[in-house]
């Protein structure tokens, strides 16, 4: 049986002093660098980061070389697509997206979008032409563009309009995934979305990573029991202490918002469980897709991007699940 496609969330705030006035946060890049500054967090710096002092760092993905290296790392590990947080053109937070789209090797890893902010109907029409028709935009179920929604700002009329715009230009019906579903929401209508998922799965009080993984696996079962379609989320961790010690302006974290760091083998084991669960529940995971939190949420505590000190330890473990084990199954089938 073909394994589900596997994606990873990209939060591309690693832009240094590039201003982001269009999203209302002028110094996003400097804030996340400040969060990662204390030496106790230097172990999670990405391979393109730089330690500038005992408690200061620079983390900036501003060159084509850095982006192309990330594409190669992800592709080699078996990552099929990146789910990129969408920010408007010219916002500064579109820097990594532009580098990705300019890459000559971008076809090695596909992409789709997570809409963080309200996307207007006029914007959606433009996105159809500029992105959803691209051959390397991730699709599911025979060509349907995969689109994640982080917020709750959309009405049923919005979805009907979005679908009509796509169908009017012969684009297959988009596959909309609402992030943030909880069992307490089971009595709400999800008629206009195709599936639910999670962006991240926060944990508290310094619990061990396996506790987070177990809760996430219980969440998959809760969605199945609710009769909804699901793209299972696989969290690689949650440790927002960098943002607790040096707060960011766009979100406030509780003081106990962290769990113990996962080992590479624990992350691989959780991913393997997700793959097996998806294959065992094809009616629930109808799109045949999984989403990992995250490629590069370094200061929030979820990452698989290679780091300065850990190298490709996490990606190596993921590769063993997505590439090596899949190859062994193919030879034995």
Residue pairs with C-beta under 8 A, 6 or more apart in sequence:
1 279
2 288
3 275
3 279
3 322
3 326
4 275
4 278
4 279
4 285
4 288
4 289
4 290
5 80
5 81
5 138
5 140
5 288
5 289
5 290
6 78
6 79
6 80
6 81
6 271
6 275
6 289
6 290
6 291
6 292
6 322
7 79
7 80
7 81
7 82
7 83
7 112
7 138
7 289
7 290
7 291
7 292
8 74
8 79
8 81
8 82
8 83
8 291
8 292
8 293
8 294
8 295
8 304
9 82
9 83
9 85
9 114
9 199
9 200
9 291
9 292
9 293
9 294
9 295
9 297
9 302
10 82
10 83
10 84
10 85
10 96
10 294
10 295
10 296
11 85
11 294
11 295
11 296
11 297
11 300
12 61
12 84
12 85
12 93
12 95
12 96
12 97
12 296
13 28
13 29
13 32
13 93
14 29
14 32
14 46
14 48
14 59
14 60
14 61
14 96
14 296
15 28
15 29
15 60
15 61
15 62
15 92
15 93
15 95
15 96
16 29
16 30
16 33
16 58
16 60
16 62
17 27
17 29
17 30
18 29
18 62
18 92
18 95
19 26
19 27
19 92
20 26
20 27
20 28
20 29
20 87
20 91
20 92
20 93
22 87
22 88
22 90
22 91
22 92
23 87
23 88
23 91
23 92
23 93
23 117
25 31
25 249
25 250
28 92
28 93
28 250
29 60
29 92
31 246
31 248
31 249
32 59
32 248
32 298
32 299
33 56
33 57
33 58
33 59
34 246
35 41
35 242
35 243
35 245
35 246
35 248
35 299
36 42
36 44
36 45
36 49
36 57
36 59
36 242
36 298
36 299
37 55
37 56
37 57
37 246
38 55
38 242
38 245
38 246
39 54
39 55
41 241
41 242
41 299
42 51
42 57
42 308
42 309
43 307
43 309
43 310
44 298
44 299
44 301
44 303
44 307
45 51
45 57
45 59
45 298
45 307
45 308
45 309
46 59
46 61
46 296
46 298
46 303
46 305
46 306
46 307
46 308
47 69
47 305
47 306
47 307
47 308
47 311
48 59
48 60
48 61
48 66
48 69
49 57
49 58
49 59
49 307
49 308
50 57
50 58
50 59
51 57
51 308
52 58
59 298
61 67
61 70
61 95
61 96
61 99
62 95
62 99
63 99
64 99
64 102
64 103
66 99
67 96
67 99
67 100
67 103
68 103
68 104
68 105
70 295
70 305
71 100
71 103
71 105
71 106
71 108
71 109
72 105
72 108
73 305
73 306
73 312
73 315
74 82
74 108
74 109
74 295
74 315
75 108
75 109
76 315
76 319
76 323
77 304
77 312
77 315
77 316
77 318
77 319
77 322
77 323
78 318
78 319
78 321
78 322
78 323
78 326
79 109
79 292
79 295
79 318
79 322
80 109
80 110
80 138
81 109
81 110
81 111
81 112
81 138
81 146
82 100
82 109
82 110
82 111
82 112
82 295
83 111
83 112
83 113
83 114
83 148
83 291
84 96
84 97
84 100
84 111
84 112
84 113
84 114
85 93
85 113
85 114
85 116
85 150
86 113
86 114
86 115
86 116
86 117
86 119
87 93
87 94
87 97
87 116
87 117
88 94
88 123
100 106
100 111
106 136
107 135
107 136
110 136
110 137
110 138
111 136
111 137
111 138
112 137
112 138
112 145
112 146
112 147
112 148
113 127
113 131
113 147
113 148
114 148
114 149
114 150
114 179
114 199
115 147
115 148
115 149
115 150
115 151
116 150
116 151
117 151
117 153
118 151
118 153
118 154
119 127
121 158
121 161
121 162
121 165
124 161
124 162
124 165
125 165
128 165
128 166
128 169
128 171
129 169
131 137
132 145
132 166
132 171
132 174
133 171
137 145
138 145
138 146
139 145
139 146
139 172
139 175
140 146
140 175
140 287
140 288
140 289
141 175
141 286
141 287
141 288
142 172
143 172
144 172
144 173
144 174
144 175
145 166
145 171
145 172
145 174
145 175
146 174
146 175
146 177
146 287
146 289
147 174
147 175
147 176
147 177
148 177
148 179
148 197
148 199
148 291
149 176
149 177
149 178
149 179
149 193
150 179
150 180
150 199
152 180
156 189
156 191
156 192
159 176
159 192
159 193
160 192
162 174
162 176
163 173
163 174
166 172
166 173
166 174
167 173
175 194
175 195
175 287
176 192
176 193
176 194
176 195
177 193
177 194
177 195
177 196
177 197
177 231
178 190
178 193
178 195
178 196
178 197
179 196
179 197
179 198
179 199
180 196
180 198
180 199
181 190
181 196
181 197
181 198
181 223
181 228
183 219
183 222
183 226
186 226
190 196
190 228
194 229
194 287
195 228
195 229
195 230
195 231
195 286
195 287
196 223
196 228
196 229
196 230
196 231
197 230
197 231
197 232
197 233
197 291
198 216
198 219
198 233
198 235
198 291
198 293
199 233
199 293
200 233
200 235
200 238
200 293
200 294
200 297
200 300
200 302
201 212
201 215
201 216
201 219
201 233
201 235
201 238
201 293
202 238
202 240
202 257
203 211
203 212
203 215
203 238
203 257
203 258
203 259
204 254
204 256
204 257
204 258
204 259
205 256
206 256
206 258
206 259
206 260
207 259
207 260
208 259
208 260
209 237
209 259
209 260
209 261
209 262
209 263
209 266
209 267
210 266
211 259
212 235
212 237
212 238
212 259
213 235
213 266
213 269
213 270
213 273
216 233
216 234
216 235
216 270
217 270
217 273
217 274
217 277
219 233
220 230
220 232
220 274
220 277
220 281
220 284
223 230
223 284
224 230
224 281
224 284
228 284
229 284
229 285
229 286
229 287
230 284
230 285
231 285
231 287
231 289
231 290
231 291
232 274
232 277
232 278
232 285
232 290
232 291
233 290
233 291
233 292
233 293
234 267
234 270
234 271
234 274
234 290
234 291
234 292
234 293
235 270
235 292
235 293
235 302
236 262
236 267
236 292
236 293
236 294
236 302
236 303
236 304
236 314
237 259
237 261
237 262
237 267
237 301
237 302
237 303
238 257
238 258
238 259
238 300
238 301
238 302
239 258
239 259
239 261
239 300
239 301
240 253
240 257
240 258
240 299
240 300
240 301
241 257
241 258
241 301
242 299
242 300
242 301
243 251
243 253
243 299
243 300
244 253
244 255
244 257
244 258
247 253
258 301
259 301
262 270
264 313
264 314
264 316
264 317
265 317
267 304
267 314
267 317
267 318
268 317
268 318
268 320
268 321
271 290
271 292
271 318
271 321
271 322
272 321
272 325
274 290
275 290
275 321
277 285
278 285
278 288
278 290
282 288
292 304
293 302
294 300
294 302
294 303
294 304
295 303
295 304
295 305
296 303
296 305
297 303
298 305
303 314
304 314
304 315
304 318
305 315
306 312
306 314
306 315
